[in-house]
Amino acid sequence: MHPAFASLQRLFGARPALADPDESLRQAAVAVVCVPADASLEVLLIRRAERAGDPWSGQMGLPGGHREDLDRDLLHTAIRETREELGFDLGAARPLGALDELRPVIRPMAVRAYVFALDARPELAPGPEVHSARWARLDLLVHANSTTEVLHQGELRTMPCYRLGNDIVWGMTYRVLQSLVAAV
């Protein structure tokens, strides 16, 4: 096993059991897909397609979405959404663990992030919800830490972010990646 995967497994092994999802809120899940990159890991990021009514339209994020009635659980939601958005199946991936649920400020919902290990980058076939996809090295995100000005809830605010060339990762995706960057 790649040493960086072992670091993530230690992170999840040392965590207390996750609380049950808050059933009073709409549920969603995202997949944090990791592959080895030298002594570190790369994580798969997407740029969401521009869509009217989507509060995350055009933003950098992780593959994922809302839980549907046919989803057995939130893990299944993350796997299904990744297949729909990027055209590959996480069935061969090793699930390493899940992070505590996060709640976006702009919507009453709960989001759980599931971390998956793959031995190599899969072939990607972005669907209509995804404009593009890219890989980012977790060890280099430390040096990409910055701030950005965003229009958030009608106000211009300064938010922490990772700057990856022209791509800016902020908000909930930034929060998910922060815990992984610290572990790796």
Phi and psi in degrees as a GROMACS rama.xvg file:
@    title "Ramachandran Plot"
@    xaxis  label "Phi"
@    yaxis  label "Psi"
@TYPE xy
-60.0359  136.919  HIS-2
-56.5186  -35.0989  PRO-3
-68.8246  -33.8468  ALA-4
-64.2986  -39.0938  PHE-5
-61.9087  -38.061  ALA-6
-61.2347  -42.6872  SER-7
-67.2819  -39.2795  LEU-8
-63.0979  -37.6391  GLN-9
-64.1335  -40.2104  ARG-10
-57.0925  -48.1652  LEU-11
-73.5162  -32.2646  PHE-12
-68.0165  -27.7235  GLY-13
-88.668  -5.37319  ALA-14
-84.9379  146.032  ARG-15
-68.1879  164.26  PRO-16
-57.6194  142.937  ALA-17
-72.013  145.964  LEU-18
-69.4106  151.503  ALA-19
-61.6259  149.1  ASP-20
-58.4791  146.578  PRO-21
-76.2323  100.148  ASP-22
-68.5892  -12.6151  GLU-23
-78.2313  -11.6337  SER-24
-111.545  156.117  LEU-25
-64.7078  135.917  ARG-26
-99.2702  144.023  GLN-27
-146.584  161.983  ALA-28
-143.327  149.696  ALA-29
-126.674  156.554  VAL-30
-109.22  128.406  ALA-31
-103.101  98.8769  VAL-32
-93.5519  119.659  VAL-33
-116.807  140.858  CYS-34
-131.589  153.612  VAL-35
-65.4157  145.037  PRO-36
-147.156  96.9653  ALA-37
54.952  -124.745  ASP-38
-88.6877  1.64692  ALA-39
-121.032  -161.435  SER-40
-130.019  152.848  LEU-41
-106.784  146.714  GLU-42
-119.948  142.264  VAL-43
-84.6879  125.033  LEU-44
-119.402  152.288  LEU-45
-123.369  153.814  ILE-46
-105.178  120.342  ARG-47
-68.4598  146.234  ARG-48
-66.2315  153.299  ALA-49
-74.2527  120.021  GLU-50
-143.384  131.187  ARG-51
-61.7299  136.725  ALA-52
86.1556  -7.36773  GLY-53
-93.6409  114  ASP-54
-66.5819  -15.1587  PRO-55
-107.183  15.6152  TRP-56
-53.0435  126.992  SER-57
77.5546  -1.63471  GLY-58
-88.013  159.326  GLN-59
-77.1875  141.873  MET-60
-162.099  -163.522  GLY-61
-114.733  149.627  LEU-62
-62.2968  137.587  PRO-63
161.83  -178.998  GLY-64
175.507  -166.175  GLY-65
-73.8947  146.572  HIS-66
-69.959  136.041  ARG-67
-106.825  160.335  GLU-68
-56.3311  -33.0442  ASP-69
-80.3825  -10.0603  LEU-70
-72.168  128.095  ASP-71
-61.8789  -40.72  ARG-72
-160.499  -177.369  ASP-73
-70.3721  -28.8571  LEU-74
-60.1701  -44.6234  LEU-75
-62.4351  -37.0947  HIS-76
-59.5933  -47.2718  THR-77
-61.2422  -41.7428  ALA-78
-66.5241  -46.5914  ILE-79
-62.0433  -46.7179  ARG-80
-63.3969  -37.6292  GLU-81
-64.0167  -41.9151  THR-82
-63.1837  -44.3389  ARG-83
-66.7375  -40.3393  GLU-84
-84.1653  -30.8079  GLU-85
-125.595  -3.21748  LEU-86
75.3177  20.3783  GLY-87
-134.817  154.742  PHE-88
-99.3239  129.31  ASP-89
-82.8362  8.56668  LEU-90
-59.1221  -31.4011  GLY-91
-87.6033  -5.86256  ALA-92
-79.1621  155.643  ALA-93
-93.0335  116.152  ARG-94
-71.7697  123.587  PRO-95
-92.2536  -27.9036  LEU-96
158.437  -179.213  GLY-97
-128.993  152.506  ALA-98
-97.947  160.058  LEU-99
-57.0577  151.378  ASP-100
-65.4946  147.436  GLU-101
-114.828  154.391  LEU-102
-124.356  114.485  ARG-103
-65.53  149.338  PRO-104
-70.8784  -32.7432  VAL-105
-87.6469  -8.82018  ILE-106
-140.972  141.434  ARG-107
-78.5603  87.6291  PRO-108
-152.453  164.519  MET-109
-121.584  133.131  ALA-110
-122.641  130.775  VAL-111
-113.279  134.443  ARG-112
-101.781  128.727  ALA-113
-110.318  131.273  TYR-114
-100.86  129.845  VAL-115
-123.164  144.266  PHE-116
-110.744  128.962  ALA-117
-121.624  151.036  LEU-118
-77.1934  -24.0775  ASP-119
-152.027  161.811  ALA-120
-62.1898  131.3  ARG-121
-81.9027  163.157  PRO-122
-70.6689  132.609  GLU-123
-108.731  139.298  LEU-124
-134.275  80.4791  ALA-125
-55.9749  134.694  PRO-126
-87.3078  -172.023  GLY-127
-66.2128  -19.2265  PRO-128
-83.0031  -9.12436  GLU-129
-118.197  124.66  VAL-130
-76.415  -46.0909  HIS-131
-159.877  168.41  SER-132
-135.165  153.248  ALA-133
-152.746  163.404  ARG-134
-109.109  141.151  TRP-135
-130.408  131.454  ALA-136
-75.0598  128.3  ARG-137
-63.2698  -38.5541  LEU-138
-67.6921  -24.5683  ASP-139
-85.67  -15.2516  LEU-140
-63.8601  -28.6444  LEU-141
-56.1609  -39.6598  VAL-142
-83.0382  -9.32416  HIS-143
-98.0976  2.27458  ALA-144
-63.9454  131.407  ASN-145
-158.197  -161.72  SER-146
-134.479  160.688  THR-147
-143.224  153.83  THR-148
-95.1502  125.046  GLU-149
-133.231  149.539  VAL-150
-82.0444  110.815  LEU-151
-130.215  116.953  HIS-152
54.1488  43.296  GLN-153
81.0005  0.184664  GLY-154
-124.766  146.667  GLU-155
-79.5861  121.136  LEU-156
-128.642  151.435  ARG-157
-92.3078  124.951  THR-158
-126.221  146.672  MET-159
-67.8401  149.513  PRO-160
-158.419  170.875  CYS-161
-110.22  129.35  TYR-162
-100.433  118.046  ARG-163
-120.334  81.2376  LEU-164
65.3111  -124.37  GLY-165
-83.8257  -5.65951  ASN-166
-93.0259  135.877  ASP-167
-120.682  122.528  ILE-168
-105.819  116.563  VAL-169
-141.436  -177.274  TRP-170
69.3317  -140.425  GLY-171
-64.4719  -36.8924  MET-172
-64.0215  -40.8375  THR-173
-58.6783  -44.6893  TYR-174
-63.7416  -40.1112  ARG-175
-63.3176  -47.6464  VAL-176
-68.1482  -29.8409  LEU-177
-55.7092  -45.0056  GLN-178
-67.0276  -33.0994  SER-179
-74.8905  -38.3415  LEU-180
-60.6853  -42.434  VAL-181
-62.834  -35.5438  ALA-182
-75.0256  -33.9764  ALA-183
